[in-house]
Amino acid sequence: MILNPIKLFLGLLLVTNHATAQQQFNPEKVSKDSVSISSTSIKGTFTYSKKEFEQILELHPEISQYPPLHPDLAYNKNYIGFIDETGKDVYYTIYAYLLKEKNKGRNFKRLRKELIEAFLKINYIHAYYKRGGSGFSHQKPRIAAFVEYSLYQKSQNKNLKHSRFEIMKEEFLNELKTNMNQGILKLKNMPNYAKERKILEIGLEIKSLDKLIKTSYILEEVKLFEDKYYNYNLADLLW
């Protein structure tokens, strides 16, 4: 029996509408007959019967493999039952849940929160720049999986520190801002006052991102995330 991930994810969205901000980082609850999963990158939880969850693990050994595959590699290896974009969101949420159980390193609770906030901010900035799109919405639940894999990698390596951290961060943020500003100024169908407003708003969001990037580790992970998933020509918008 292959489960319907769309039905399960709709349950997540229903719960999300009633979730509070405090629920975002609540621990998962496992009862005798069910498994309730709290996403760490969107607000809400969803629940499987224990039998349903065991069936997922049986059909998808790669999702709980340890050492883990990157979530993109795991999904591409076996996406049966999770074929569409919503199903992919569910897959990544389960992946994050399982790997989080193994990511118990020192300060990981704090780092998890900080990475998620920084990744979500990058996603929001690009969504605002591109005037939205479903891809940015689907990215939000998947961020939890990317963060857990980043934390796993950190657990395998020494702490990353750079004496030029502040300079490197400033260079990254300035390049991001410059590229976006250039793209906005090239728009032919947007009046100048709207361009100025959009440039101002993006500048404010990048200032917020600056505050979220607190360490060399977070900077490097943000740069990798931004380059991997938002690697389009920022200065060439067609709308």
N, CA, C and O of each residue as an XYZ file, in Angstrom:
956
protein
N       0.840     -1.206      0.000
C       0.000      0.000      0.000
C       0.869      1.246      0.000
O       1.701      1.422      0.890
N       0.679      2.130     -1.009
C       1.427      3.384     -1.080
C       0.533      4.508     -0.582
O      -0.578      4.691     -1.079
N       1.001      5.236      0.371
C       0.196      6.275      0.997
C       0.050      7.479      0.090
O       0.882      7.718     -0.786
N      -0.990      8.219      0.303
C      -1.247      9.435     -0.471
C      -0.671     10.625      0.270
O      -1.275     11.081      1.241
N       0.488     11.152     -0.152
C       1.119     12.240      0.588
C       0.333     13.534      0.511
O       0.424     14.367      1.413
N      -0.443     13.720     -0.557
C      -1.228     14.954     -0.677
C      -2.268     15.022      0.428
O      -2.451     16.066      1.054
N      -2.948     13.908      0.665
C      -3.950     13.873      1.732
C      -3.299     14.158      3.079
O      -3.840     14.898      3.901
N      -2.130     13.560      3.293
C      -1.431     13.758      4.563
C      -0.967     15.193      4.719
O      -1.036     15.755      5.812
N      -0.492     15.791      3.629
C       0.011     17.157      3.738
C      -1.120     18.158      3.903
O      -0.949     19.184      4.562
N      -2.271     17.874      3.313
C      -3.433     18.743      3.540
C      -3.783     18.767      5.014
O      -4.215     19.790      5.544
N      -3.591     17.621      5.678
C      -3.796     17.594      7.126
C      -2.823     18.511      7.832
O      -3.186     19.188      8.795
N      -1.586     18.537      7.358
C      -0.580     19.452      7.918
C      -1.008     20.898      7.745
O      -0.916     21.697      8.678
N      -1.476     21.235      6.546
C      -1.877     22.621      6.293
C      -3.074     23.015      7.146
O      -3.167     24.156      7.599
N      -3.984     22.084      7.364
C      -5.147     22.373      8.193
C      -4.721     22.692      9.614
O      -5.210     23.647     10.217
N      -3.806     21.890     10.148
C      -3.314     22.147     11.497
C      -2.534     23.443     11.546
O      -2.599     24.177     12.531
N      -1.781     23.731     10.465
C      -0.971     24.935     10.413
C      -1.815     26.185     10.599
O      -1.375     27.143     11.234
N      -3.019     26.184     10.051
C      -3.878     27.359     10.163
C      -4.234     27.676     11.601
O      -4.595     28.811     11.912
N      -4.140     26.698     12.477
C      -4.516     26.901     13.877
C      -3.310     26.904     14.806
O      -3.453     26.999     16.025
N      -2.117     26.797     14.218
C      -0.914     26.715     15.050
C      -0.507     28.086     15.546
O      -0.788     29.103     14.911
N       0.153     28.100     16.678
C       0.695     29.349     17.202
C       2.180     29.387     16.944
O       2.789     28.369     16.614
N       2.775     30.576     17.094
C       4.200     30.715     16.848
C       5.002     29.843     17.787
O       6.108     29.426     17.442
N       4.475     29.555     18.967
C       5.200     28.751     19.934
C       5.327     27.301     19.493
O       6.203     26.584     19.976
N       4.463     26.859     18.580
C       4.493     25.469     18.150
C       5.639     25.179     17.190
O       5.939     24.014     16.926
N       6.285     26.214     16.664
C       7.226     26.008     15.590
C       8.363     25.076     15.964
O       8.796     24.276     15.134
N       8.859     25.156     17.193
C      10.005     24.356     17.564
C       9.671     23.338     18.660
O      10.561     22.895     19.386
N       8.381     22.962     18.781
C       7.995     21.965     19.762
C       8.547     20.600     19.382
O       8.650     20.302     18.192
N       8.902     19.768     20.337
C       9.385     18.425     20.025
C       8.255     17.563     19.489
O       7.081     17.815     19.758
N       8.630     16.535     18.722
C       7.631     15.617     18.178
C       7.081     14.729     19.288
O       7.757     14.464     20.282
N       5.864     14.282     19.106
C       5.227     13.414     20.084
C       4.962     12.048     19.453
O       4.394     11.965     18.364
N       5.365     11.001     20.123
C       5.156      9.651     19.632
C       4.312      8.899     20.654
O       4.731      8.718     21.798
N       3.145      8.468     20.249
C       2.291      7.703     21.143
C       2.361      6.236     20.744
O       3.093      5.858     19.829
N       1.594      5.424     21.443
C       1.608      3.990     21.175
C       1.075      3.685     19.789
O       1.542      2.754     19.133
N       0.088      4.470     19.332
C      -0.585      4.148     18.078
C      -0.344      5.155     16.960
O      -0.831      4.948     15.849
N       0.393      6.243     17.214
C       0.560      7.260     16.173
C       1.902      7.965     16.314
O       2.563      7.891     17.350
N       2.281      8.647     15.246
C       3.488      9.467     15.216
C       3.081     10.858     14.756
O       2.600     11.021     13.635
N       3.266     11.862     15.606
C       2.947     13.250     15.270
C       4.236     14.016     15.036
O       5.120     14.047     15.892
N       4.333     14.630     13.870
C       5.551     15.310     13.468
C       5.332     16.808     13.428
O       4.420     17.290     12.757
N       6.175     17.553     14.150
C       6.146     19.012     14.086
C       7.237     19.476     13.146
O       8.415     19.193     13.363
N       6.847     20.186     12.106
C       7.848     20.756     11.208
C       8.592     21.861     11.944
O       8.009     22.580     12.757
N       9.877     21.991     11.655
C      10.657     23.045     12.301
C      10.801     24.280     11.424
O      11.327     25.292     11.887
N      10.348     24.230     10.163
C      10.476     25.401      9.301
C       9.141     25.999      8.889
O       9.106     27.069      8.282
N       8.031     25.319      9.213
C       6.707     25.917      9.088
C       5.951     25.592     10.372
O       6.334     24.678     11.103
N       4.906     26.317     10.644
C       4.159     26.118     11.881
C       3.118     25.030     11.681
O       2.270     25.128     10.794
N       3.182     24.008     12.496
C       2.155     22.991     12.407
C       2.695     21.589     12.606
O       3.905     21.364     12.619
N       1.780     20.660     12.760
C       2.118     19.251     12.931
C       1.185     18.404     12.074
O       0.097     18.841     11.699
N       1.624     17.197     11.775
C       0.698     16.241     11.170
C       0.986     14.868     11.728
O       2.079     14.602     12.229
N      -0.011     13.990     11.639
C       0.042     12.724     12.363
C      -0.198     11.547     11.430
O      -1.091     11.575     10.584
N       0.619     10.510     11.602
C       0.427      9.225     10.939
C       0.039      8.187     11.979
O       0.412      8.292     13.147
N      -0.704      7.197     11.548
C      -0.825      6.027     12.410
C       0.540      5.343     12.422
O       1.332      5.495     11.492
N       0.794      4.611     13.455
C       2.087      3.945     13.559
C       2.297      2.995     12.380
O       3.417      2.854     11.887
N       1.232      2.350     11.932
C       1.326      1.424     10.808
C       1.682      2.169      9.524
O       2.525      1.713      8.752
N       1.038      3.316      9.297
C       1.342      4.111      8.105
C       2.805      4.544      8.095
O       3.478      4.473      7.067
N       3.281      4.988      9.243
C       4.654      5.472      9.320
C       5.650      4.342      9.086
O       6.669      4.537      8.422
N       5.361      3.168      9.627
C       6.234      2.013      9.421
C       6.267      1.615      7.948
O       7.298      1.172      7.443
N       5.122      1.777      7.252
C       5.077      1.470      5.826
C       5.954      2.425      5.020
O       6.622      2.015      4.070
N       5.945      3.695      5.405
C       6.803      4.675      4.730
C       8.268      4.299      4.890
O       9.025      4.323      3.919
N       8.674      3.950      6.110
C      10.066      3.586      6.365
C      10.460      2.312      5.622
O      11.602      2.168      5.185
N       9.517      1.397      5.483
C       9.792      0.151      4.767
C       9.968      0.416      3.273
O      10.847     -0.166      2.637
N       9.132      1.294      2.712
C       9.201      1.610      1.291
C      10.361      2.547      0.961
O      10.820      2.598     -0.180
N      10.830      3.287      1.964
C      11.852      4.306      1.731
C      13.007      4.170      2.730
O      13.152      5.012      3.617
N      13.824      3.128      2.599
C      14.964      2.983      3.522
C      15.953      4.138      3.418
O      16.666      4.433      4.378
N      16.001      4.798      2.247
C      16.945      5.906      2.060
C      16.592      7.133      2.896
O      17.450      7.978      3.154
N      15.339      7.232      3.317
C      14.911      8.425      4.042
C      15.446      8.444      5.467
O      15.574      9.505      6.078
N      15.758      7.262      5.992
C      16.294      7.165      7.359
C      17.726      6.652      7.375
O      18.261      6.330      8.436
N      18.344      6.576      6.213
C      19.722      6.087      6.113
C      20.666      6.942      6.958
O      20.513      8.161      7.034
N      21.634      6.294      7.585
C      22.627      7.021      8.374
C      23.978      6.335      8.232
O      24.088      5.137      8.496
N      25.006      7.070      7.820
C      25.023      8.504      7.535
C      24.014      8.868      6.441
O      23.775      8.081      5.525
N      23.430     10.052      6.541
C      22.343     10.402      5.633
C      22.818     10.838      4.258
O      23.920     11.363      4.103
N      21.973     10.613      3.268
C      22.141     11.263      1.979
C      21.641     12.694      2.095
O      20.811     12.998      2.952
N      22.142     13.571      1.237
C      21.526     14.896      1.143
C      20.060     14.688      0.789
O      19.752     13.779      0.019
N      19.136     15.500      1.325
C      17.713     15.258      1.052
C      17.363     15.239     -0.430
O      16.473     14.492     -0.836
N      18.039     16.042     -1.246
C      17.771     16.021     -2.685
C      18.162     14.678     -3.287
O      17.442     14.134     -4.124
N      19.301     14.148     -2.861
C      19.753     12.846     -3.369
C      18.830     11.726     -2.897
O      18.501     10.817     -3.660
N      18.417     11.801     -1.636
C      17.517     10.775     -1.102
C      16.194     10.776     -1.861
O      15.692      9.720     -2.247
N      15.640     11.953     -2.069
C      14.353     12.058     -2.772
C      14.477     11.551     -4.211
O      13.629     10.791     -4.679
N      15.528     11.969     -4.907
C      15.685     11.562     -6.302
C      15.953     10.059     -6.435
O      15.690      9.462     -7.479
N      16.469      9.473     -5.388
C      16.736      8.028     -5.403
C      15.448      7.221     -5.343
O      15.351      6.149     -5.940
N      14.448      7.744     -4.613
C      13.212      6.981     -4.437
C      12.076      7.920     -4.027
O      11.888      8.188     -2.840
N      11.325      8.416     -5.001
C      10.219      9.320     -4.689
C       8.853      8.666     -4.927
O       7.848      9.357     -5.089
N       8.828      7.354     -4.946
C       7.555      6.657     -5.121
C       6.583      7.048     -4.004
O       6.919      6.979     -2.822
N       5.379      7.458     -4.395
C       4.376      7.876     -3.422
C       4.468      9.340     -3.040
O       3.603      9.857     -2.332
N       5.533     10.025     -3.513
C       5.737     11.439     -3.179
C       6.102     12.217     -4.442
O       7.017     13.040     -4.426
N       5.386     11.954     -5.531
C       5.839     12.400     -6.847
C       5.674     13.903     -7.069
O       6.591     14.542     -7.585
N       4.539     14.481     -6.697
C       4.313     15.888     -7.031
C       4.967     16.807     -6.002
O       5.602     16.339     -5.057
N       4.807     18.117     -6.192
C       5.485     19.088     -5.327
C       5.025     18.983     -3.866
O       5.838     19.101     -2.949
N       3.735     18.763     -3.656
C       3.236     18.614     -2.296
C       3.772     17.337     -1.658
O       4.149     17.324     -0.486
N       3.799     16.274     -2.438
C       4.376     15.035     -1.932
C       5.840     15.201     -1.575
O       6.318     14.633     -0.593
N       6.548     15.978     -2.375
C       7.964     16.251     -2.091
C       8.121     17.002     -0.774
O       9.043     16.735     -0.004
N       7.209     17.946     -0.519
C       7.237     18.668      0.759
C       7.104     17.704      1.933
O       7.810     17.825      2.934
N       6.195     16.752      1.799
C       5.982     15.763      2.864
C       7.233     14.916      3.061
O       7.652     14.669      4.192
N       7.823     14.476      1.962
C       9.026     13.650      2.037
C      10.126     14.372      2.805
O      10.759     13.784      3.682
N      10.355     15.634      2.484
C      11.415     16.396      3.131
C      11.103     16.638      4.608
O      12.016     16.699      5.432
N       9.831     16.775      4.942
C       9.445     16.958      6.337
C       9.732     15.694      7.144
O      10.222     15.770      8.271
N       9.428     14.535      6.566
C       9.727     13.269      7.243
C      11.235     13.072      7.370
O      11.729     12.651      8.416
N      11.953     13.376      6.307
C      13.421     13.278      6.343
C      13.975     14.115      7.496
O      14.815     13.645      8.264
N      13.502     15.350      7.613
C      13.983     16.248      8.664
C      13.652     15.694     10.049
O      14.482     15.749     10.956
N      12.467     15.172     10.208
C      12.040     14.592     11.483
C      12.974     13.462     11.908
O      13.399     13.392     13.061
N      13.282     12.585     10.963
C      14.120     11.418     11.285
C      15.564     11.813     11.585
O      16.171     11.297     12.523
N      16.112     12.732     10.783
C      17.501     13.128     11.004
C      17.643     13.991     12.251
O      18.673     13.945     12.924
N      16.622     14.772     12.560
C      16.664     15.591     13.769
C      16.820     14.720     15.011
O      17.470     15.124     15.976
N      16.232     13.537     14.991
C      16.350     12.619     16.124
C      17.793     12.195     16.365
O      18.151     11.804     17.476
N      18.621     12.271     15.328
C      20.030     11.863     15.453
C      20.955     13.059     15.648
O      22.083     12.899     16.113
N      20.492     14.248     15.300
C      21.314     15.452     15.426
C      21.203     16.012     16.843
O      20.389     16.897     17.107
N      22.004     15.506     17.724
C      21.930     15.887     19.137
C      23.175     16.619     19.602
O      23.493     16.616     20.791
N      23.880     17.243     18.673
C      25.128     17.903     19.029
C      24.936     19.109     19.937
O      23.827     19.614     20.111
N      26.045     19.551     20.506
C      26.040     20.698     21.399
C      25.568     21.940     20.643
O      26.034     22.212     19.536
N      24.665     22.673     21.227
C      24.124     23.924     20.672
C      23.279     23.724     19.417
O      22.929     24.699     18.752
N      22.941     22.464     19.079
C      22.190     22.244     17.841
C      20.786     22.837     17.894
O      20.263     23.268     16.866
N      20.178     22.866     19.056
C      18.835     23.463     19.153
C      18.878     24.930     18.753
O      18.020     25.402     18.008
N      19.876     25.648     19.248
C      20.020     27.066     18.904
C      20.418     27.234     17.437
O      19.863     28.075     16.729
N      21.379     26.432     16.988
C      21.828     26.532     15.600
C      20.716     26.194     14.620
O      20.602     26.816     13.564
N      19.898     25.210     14.966
C      18.776     24.829     14.103
C      17.848     26.026     13.899
O      17.454     26.332     12.773
N      17.511     26.680     14.968
C      16.618     27.841     14.899
C      17.254     28.962     14.074
O      16.588     29.588     13.249
N      18.536     29.208     14.301
C      19.216     30.301     13.596
C      19.349     30.017     12.103
O      19.163     30.912     11.279
N      19.671     28.772     11.756
C      19.785     28.412     10.345
C      18.438     28.493      9.636
O      18.345     29.009      8.522
N      17.402     27.986     10.282
C      16.071     28.028      9.682
C      15.645     29.472      9.431
O      15.128     29.789      8.360
N      15.858     30.335     10.400
C      15.488     31.742     10.236
C      16.254     32.377      9.081
O      15.675     33.129      8.298
N      17.548     32.086      8.966
C      18.359     32.665      7.887
C      17.943     32.114      6.523
O      17.856     32.870      5.556
N      17.685     30.808      6.433
C      17.263     30.204      5.166
C      15.887     30.730      4.747
O      15.662     31.027      3.574
N      14.988     30.839      5.696
C      13.661     31.384      5.381
C      13.756     32.824      4.904
O      13.007     33.239      4.020
N      14.673     33.585      5.484
C      14.840     34.981      5.065
C      15.372     35.056      3.635
O      14.908     35.874      2.840
N      16.342     34.204      3.307
C      16.848     34.154      1.926
C      15.716     33.816      0.965
O      15.575     34.441     -0.086
N      14.920     32.835      1.330
C      13.792     32.432      0.485
C      12.804     33.583      0.312
O      12.297     33.811     -0.787
N      12.532     34.305      1.395
C      11.591     35.424      1.326
C      12.132     36.549      0.444
O      11.391     37.122     -0.354
N      13.413     36.864      0.584
C      14.013     37.932     -0.215
C      13.907     37.606     -1.704
O      13.544     38.467     -2.506
N      14.218     36.385     -2.065
C      14.130     36.006     -3.475
C      12.685     35.952     -3.956
O      12.396     36.304     -5.099
N      11.789     35.518     -3.101
C      10.367     35.507     -3.468
C       9.866     36.928     -3.715
O       9.123     37.171     -4.666
N      10.265     37.850     -2.872
C       9.851     39.249     -3.042
C      10.466     39.835     -4.307
O       9.807     40.565     -5.048
N      11.716     39.514     -4.545
C      12.410     40.004     -5.741
C      11.738     39.508     -7.021
O      11.577     40.261     -7.980
N      11.348     38.232     -7.022
C      10.735     37.623     -8.205
C       9.212     37.734     -8.216
O       8.544     37.188     -9.095
N       8.676     38.446     -7.232
C       7.216     38.628     -7.097
C       6.486     37.298     -6.917
O       5.437     37.057     -7.515
N       7.060     36.460     -6.091
C       6.383     35.248     -5.651
C       6.467     34.093     -6.639
O       7.218     34.130     -7.614
N       5.679     33.075     -6.357
C       5.674     31.849     -7.142
C       5.556     30.661     -6.209
O       6.018     30.718     -5.070
N       4.944     29.592     -6.678
C       4.689     28.434     -5.823
C       5.979     27.765     -5.359
O       6.012     27.134     -4.303
N       7.049     27.904     -6.159
C       8.300     27.276     -5.777
C       8.836     27.783     -4.446
O       9.418     27.023     -3.673
N       8.636     29.081     -4.182
C       9.107     29.649     -2.921
C       8.285     29.130     -1.745
O       8.813     28.939     -0.650
N       6.999     28.905     -1.971
C       6.143     28.354     -0.910
C       6.535     26.917     -0.587
O       6.594     26.526      0.579
N       6.803     26.132     -1.632
C       7.202     24.742     -1.407
C       8.572     24.653     -0.739
O       8.868     23.683     -0.041
N       9.393     25.657     -0.954
C      10.728     25.627     -0.368
C      10.688     25.686      1.158
O      11.568     25.136      1.821
N       9.684     26.345      1.716
C       9.650     26.564      3.167
C       9.629     25.261      3.971
O      10.438     25.125      4.889
N       8.757     24.302      3.682
C       8.821     23.055      4.471
C      10.082     22.249      4.201
O      10.508     21.469      5.053
N      10.687     22.424      3.029
C      11.894     21.660      2.687
C      13.124     22.192      3.411
O      14.105     21.467      3.584
N      13.080     23.437      3.829
C      14.221     24.039      4.511
C      14.601     23.250      5.759
O      15.783     23.163      6.093
N      13.631     22.678      6.448
C      13.935     21.882      7.636
C      14.893     20.744      7.311
O      15.797     20.445      8.092
N      14.695     20.111      6.159
C      15.571     19.006      5.747
C      16.974     19.510      5.424
O      17.966     18.892      5.809
N      17.050     20.634      4.714
C      18.363     21.188      4.380
C      19.144     21.543      5.653
O      20.354     21.327      5.729
N      18.445     22.081      6.635
C      19.093     22.473      7.889
C      19.591     21.253      8.644
O      20.708     21.263      9.161
N      18.786     20.207      8.718
C      19.231     19.012      9.439
C      20.462     18.394      8.780
O      21.364     17.913      9.465
N      20.493     18.410      7.455
C      21.683     17.875      6.784
C      22.905     18.758      7.062
O      24.012     18.247      7.230
N      22.710     20.061      7.109
C      23.811     20.977      7.448
C      24.337     20.698      8.851
O      25.545     20.701      9.086
N      23.418     20.457      9.778
C      23.835     20.164     11.146
C      24.576     18.830     11.229
O      25.549     18.693     11.971
N      24.106     17.857     10.462
C      24.828     16.579     10.424
C      26.258     16.791      9.947
O      27.200     16.261     10.535
N      26.421     17.579      8.863
C      27.762     17.837      8.341
C      28.629     18.547      9.370
O      29.822     18.267      9.487
N      28.030     19.459     10.109
C      28.778     20.175     11.144
C      29.265     19.204     12.215
O      30.366     19.351     12.744
N      28.445     18.224     12.525
C      28.832     17.258     13.561
C      30.028     16.413     13.133
O      30.705     15.814     13.969
N      30.285     16.367     11.818
C      31.388     15.561     11.297
C      32.667     16.367     11.087
O      33.714     15.804     10.770
N      32.581     17.680     11.263
C      33.712     18.548     10.979
C      33.999     19.470     12.146
O      33.165     19.639     13.037
N      35.167     20.058     12.138
C      35.534     21.015     13.166
C      34.781     22.320     12.941
O      34.289     22.588     11.845
N      34.702     23.113     13.980
C      34.031     24.401     13.871
C      34.721     25.272     12.839
O      35.948     25.323     12.763
N      33.904     25.959     12.042
C      34.424     26.826     11.000
C      34.514     28.256     11.531
O      33.521     28.846     11.956
N      35.721     28.789     11.492
C      35.907     30.165     11.948
C      36.795     30.907     10.966
O      37.776     30.362     10.460
N      36.438     32.156     10.704
C      37.233     32.995      9.819
C      37.517     34.313     10.515
O      36.626     34.929     11.099
N      38.777     34.739     10.443
C      39.121     36.040     11.017
C      38.517     37.165     10.200
O      38.370     38.284     10.692
N      38.162     36.873      8.935
C      37.574     37.876      8.038
C      36.056     37.737      7.964
O      35.444     38.137      6.974
N      35.455     37.182      8.988
C      34.015     36.913      8.948
C      33.199     38.145      8.582
O      32.384     38.089      7.661
N      33.400     39.247      9.277
C      32.592     40.447      9.027
C      32.799     40.966      7.615
O      31.848     41.410      6.972
N      34.029     40.915      7.124
C      34.307     41.374      5.757
C      33.632     40.463      4.739
O      33.036     40.939      3.773
N      33.727     39.155      4.956
C      33.108     38.191      4.043
C      31.594     38.326      4.034
O      30.966     38.221      2.981
N      31.007     38.556      5.198
C      29.555     38.740      5.271
C      29.144     39.999      4.528
O      28.170     39.990      3.774
N      29.883     41.083      4.738
C      29.558     42.340      4.061
C      29.663     42.183      2.547
O      28.827     42.708      1.811
N      30.668     41.474      2.084
C      30.834     41.254      0.637
C      29.659     40.461      0.068
O      29.138     40.789     -0.998
N      29.250     39.422      0.782
C      28.129     38.599      0.321
C      26.832     39.405      0.248
O      26.121     39.351     -0.755
N      26.529     40.145      1.303
C      25.282     40.904      1.350
C      25.296     42.053      0.346
O      24.272     42.348     -0.270
N      26.438     42.698      0.177
C      26.536     43.792     -0.793
C      26.342     43.287     -2.216
O      25.686     43.937     -3.030
N      26.917     42.118     -2.512
C      26.753     41.542     -3.848
C      25.297     41.167     -4.104
O      24.769     41.411     -5.189
N      24.658     40.580     -3.112
C      23.251     40.223     -3.231
C      22.400     41.461     -3.492
O      21.552     41.467     -4.384
N      22.634     42.499     -2.710
C      21.869     43.743     -2.854
C      22.127     44.405     -4.195
O      21.189     44.856     -4.852
N      23.386     44.469     -4.613
C      23.736     45.105     -5.888
C      23.096     44.390     -7.067
O      22.537     45.032     -7.957
N      23.176     43.071     -7.076
C      22.590     42.302     -8.179
C      21.087     42.493     -8.265
O      20.538     42.637     -9.358
N      20.419     42.496     -7.121
C      18.969     42.676     -7.129
C      18.594     44.093     -7.563
O      17.643     44.282     -8.320
N      19.335     45.077     -7.087
C      19.057     46.454     -7.479
C      19.227     46.640     -8.982
O      18.420     47.314     -9.621
N      20.262     46.051     -9.541
C      20.494     46.158    -10.978
C      19.361     45.521    -11.775
O      18.928     46.054    -12.797
N      18.890     44.377    -11.295
C      17.784     43.719    -11.972
C      16.519     44.555    -11.941
O      15.809     44.642    -12.943
N      16.227     45.170    -10.804
C      15.021     46.003    -10.677
C      15.107     47.231    -11.566
O      14.122     47.597    -12.206
N      16.264     47.873    -11.616
C      16.431     49.091    -12.422
C      16.270     48.823    -13.914
O      15.961     49.740    -14.675
N      16.476     47.575    -14.345
C      16.342     47.230    -15.757
C      14.898     46.965    -16.184
O      14.613     46.839    -17.375
N      13.997     46.880    -15.219
C      12.606     46.570    -15.558
C      11.997     47.671    -16.419
O      12.143     48.857    -16.121
N      11.324     47.276    -17.470
C      10.752     48.253    -18.396
C       9.296     48.580    -18.082
O       8.807     49.647    -18.452
N       8.607     47.680    -17.409
C       7.169     47.863    -17.173
C       6.839     48.262    -15.742
O       5.698     48.114    -15.305
N       7.828     48.767    -15.011
C       7.600     49.209    -13.642
C       7.982     50.676    -13.521
O       9.103     51.045    -13.871
N       7.069     51.532    -13.028
C       7.389     52.958    -12.872
C       8.526     53.163    -11.871
O       8.773     52.319    -11.009
N       9.199     54.278    -11.998
C      10.377     54.549    -11.168
C      10.067     54.547     -9.676
O      10.866     54.064     -8.874
N       8.898     55.093     -9.300
C       8.571     55.143     -7.876
C       8.414     53.731     -7.300
O       8.759     53.479     -6.146
N       7.883     52.811     -8.128
C       7.726     51.424     -7.681
C       9.092     50.738     -7.581
O       9.323     49.937     -6.674
N       9.990     51.052     -8.507
C      11.339     50.505     -8.444
C      12.042     50.963     -7.174
O      12.679     50.166     -6.486
N      11.922     52.251     -6.868
C      12.566     52.797     -5.672
C      12.032     52.127     -4.410
O      12.787     51.819     -3.488
N      10.719     51.907     -4.383
C      10.111     51.271     -3.218
C      10.602     49.827     -3.078
O      10.904     49.372     -1.975
N      10.677     49.114     -4.199
C      11.111     47.717     -4.161
C      12.571     47.625     -3.722
O      12.928     46.749     -2.935
N      13.407     48.519     -4.223
C      14.814     48.542     -3.820
C      14.936     48.819     -2.322
O      15.750     48.201     -1.636
N      14.127     49.747     -1.822
C      14.142     50.067     -0.396
C      13.736     48.866      0.446
O      14.384     48.556      1.446
N      12.668     48.191      0.043
C      12.176     47.045      0.806
C      13.196     45.904      0.819
O      13.411     45.268      1.851
N      13.812     45.655     -0.317
C      14.822     44.597     -0.367
C      16.014     44.958      0.509
O      16.587     44.097      1.176
N      16.383     46.233      0.501
C      17.472     46.678      1.367
C      17.178     46.422      2.834
O      18.063     46.018      3.588
N      15.934     46.657      3.243
C      15.540     46.419      4.632
C      15.579     44.931      4.977
O      15.992     44.553      6.073
N      15.150     44.095      4.040
C      15.173     42.654      4.279
C      16.609     42.132      4.363
O      16.899     41.236      5.156
N      17.499     42.687      3.553
C      18.899     42.272      3.605
C      19.541     42.722      4.912
O      20.422     42.039      5.434
N      19.113     43.858      5.445
C      19.579     44.278      6.771
C      19.128     43.279      7.838
O      19.873     42.977      8.770
N      17.916     42.775      7.693
C      17.424     41.756      8.628
C      18.240     40.474      8.510
O      18.555     39.830      9.510
N      18.578     40.113      7.267
C      19.408     38.935      7.044
C      20.778     39.115      7.688
O      21.335     38.172      8.250
N      21.311     40.313      7.604
C      22.605     40.625      8.220
C      22.592     40.258      9.704
O      23.556     39.684     10.209
N      21.517     40.583     10.396
C      21.419     40.307     11.825
C      21.306     38.815     12.120
O      21.685     38.358     13.198
N      20.778     38.054     11.151
C      20.596     36.616     11.349
C      21.886     35.823     11.113
O      22.037     34.709     11.615
N      22.803     36.400     10.355
C      24.070     35.729     10.063
C      25.058     36.102     11.158
O      25.730     37.131     11.078
N      25.140     35.262     12.178
C      25.889     35.608     13.390
C      27.281     34.983     13.461
O      28.120     35.418     14.250
N      27.521     33.974     12.646
C      28.797     33.257     12.727
C      29.285     32.885     11.332
O      28.536     32.957     10.358
N      30.555     32.485     11.253
C      31.117     32.022      9.986
C      30.371     30.798      9.468
O      30.153     30.650      8.266
N      29.984     29.923     10.395
C      29.248     28.713     10.006
C      27.931     29.065      9.322
O      27.625     28.530      8.257
N      27.159     29.951      9.918
C      25.877     30.340      9.328
C      26.099     31.039      7.989
O      25.345     30.813      7.043
N      27.119     31.880      7.902
C      27.414     32.562      6.646
C      27.697     31.559      5.533
O      27.140     31.671      4.441
N      28.552     30.587      5.801
C      28.897     29.612      4.775
C      27.691     28.782      4.349
O      27.518     28.500      3.163
N      26.858     28.390      5.310
C      25.675     27.601      4.980
C      24.661     28.422      4.182
O      24.032     27.903      3.260
N      24.502     29.683      4.529
C      23.588     30.568      3.790
C      24.083     30.756      2.360
O      23.292     30.716      1.418
N      25.374     30.958      2.196
C      25.939     31.136      0.852
C      25.730     29.895     -0.006
O      25.362     29.997     -1.176
N      25.968     28.715      0.583
C      25.763     27.468     -0.146
C      24.297     27.282     -0.524
O      23.984     26.895     -1.650
N      23.412     27.556      0.411
C      21.975     27.417      0.187
C      21.506     28.376     -0.909
O      20.764     27.988     -1.811
N      21.945     29.626     -0.817
C      21.521     30.635     -1.788
C      22.035     30.306     -3.186
O      21.315     30.463     -4.172
N      23.264     29.857     -3.265
C      23.854     29.549     -4.563
C      23.222     28.312     -5.196
O      23.062     28.249     -6.415
N      22.865     27.337     -4.377
C      22.317     26.077     -4.904
C      20.878     26.213     -5.383
O      20.509     25.635     -6.406
N      20.058     26.973     -4.651
C      18.622     26.981     -4.945
C      18.100     28.280     -5.563
O      16.930     28.354     -5.939
N      18.934     29.285     -5.672
C      18.477     30.560     -6.255
C      19.508     31.043     -7.265
O      19.781     32.239     -7.365
N      20.071     30.115     -8.004
C      21.168     30.410     -8.914
C      20.642     30.781    -10.297
O      20.846     30.052    -11.268
N      19.963     31.923    -10.373
C      19.534     32.460    -11.653
C      20.185     33.836    -11.805
O      20.759     34.370    -10.856
N      20.088     34.398    -13.004
C      20.723     35.682    -13.284
C      19.903     36.794    -12.654
O      18.851     37.169    -13.172
N      20.383     37.320    -11.541
C      19.617     38.326    -10.795
C      19.409     39.605    -11.580
O      18.472     40.354    -11.307
N      20.267     39.864    -12.548
C      20.175     41.118    -13.291
C      19.378     40.972    -14.577
O      19.399     41.869    -15.420
N      18.676     39.861    -14.740
C      17.961     39.624    -15.991
C      16.536     39.157    -15.700
O      16.218     37.977    -15.854
N      15.693     40.078    -15.283
C      14.297     39.767    -15.045
C      13.482     40.081    -16.288
O      13.751     41.052    -16.995
N      12.483     39.248    -16.543
C      11.702     39.399    -17.774
C      10.286     39.895    -17.524
O       9.461     39.877    -18.438
N       9.985     40.342    -16.299
C       8.626     40.813    -16.025
C       8.645     42.294    -15.777
O       7.598     42.892    -15.526
